């Protein structure tokens, strides 16, 4: 049963709580190790520094919505942030991007592997635009590309895409699997009218089933060979990040979707 949470827009005073939430929620992701290293305390400090450097700008960005889920603190210290999410509304042409080799120019804080992060985030951005631009209509039916080429013929893109993308959805580990992530999704759909939109999300494999249950379908995967980044030393090979699209429609659970 979902605990009695309250969902509202985030404010600058929530930055420390958001930094803590994303730091702890991301710790279970393998990709996190390659971004921040294996030293837990140092990785947590670096993630907090990254959040504090980036999310204040997101709060001021008219194309971004950042919101939070809070629970009442039994000790009487006010509500506690247990989860947060953010949406970015993209419109127009895809923005110019730095090549992956220039990851160090992206402003990553000390402690992050700038080369790896530059490569990974560039590929995820390519996947986002490739998924949306690669949609095409054949006899009234939507056809999703089975793989990404990113060289989309001009005939398939009659106008610049406009779409919302979930850019973050993080729940503190002790509150996961209690319906809070689903509640944030539902609130976002209702508040921002997403039922009328094609909605994109890029995630990790452990979060993929949640989105599939609510209407997202696989649009492709971003595969990274971790052996090229020292992963063979710890037995790691290919890391797969799914990217998904959801057609316009009511936010309801899809019957018959089997977890994979």
Order of alpha helices (4+ residues) and beta strands (2+ residues): beta-alpha-alpha-alpha-beta-beta-alpha-beta-beta-beta-alpha-beta-alpha-beta-beta
